[in-house]
Amino acid sequence: MDLISLLAISLFALIIIALVAIIAVSARIDRQRRRRMAREVRKMKELSAAVSQVPVKEIKEITIKEVKEENPEKKEVKKRSGDRTIYDDRKNLSNWQVHLSKTYRDMKKKNPKAKFSDAMKAAKKTYKKKGK
């Protein structure tokens, strides 16, 4: 009976020690998090104080200058039409695809707002298969 009670007391003591260690570690992590947050809050307050002293016009000018310095004269890229795969020379195109692309190009020359679906309808009427 003496050995069993000694074992129970030691097990209870180990459990208490483990709980105290877990609480101590979590408290330490919480203190570190609070310190980091306090530093971030201080930085934000300093930044807001600095920004509040600068007039809005100067802020806009600074940001515009910074943007121009970072991106010196970017080349404008033309927006391509969605049918560029039809004009791809690397593919083996069928007669229908060639006829459709020619019809679409012609329609685009006449009306820049022409849709590819309209070109398909027009090409369907004018397309002639080899057998016919």
Secondary structure, 3 states (H helix, E strand, C coil): CHHHHHHHHHHHHHHHHHHHHHHHHHHHHHHHHHHHHHHHHHHHHHHHHHHHHCCHHHHHHHHHHHHHHHCCCCCCCCCCCCCCCCCCCCCCCCHHHHHHHHHHHHHHHHCCCCCHHHHHHHHHHHCCCCCC
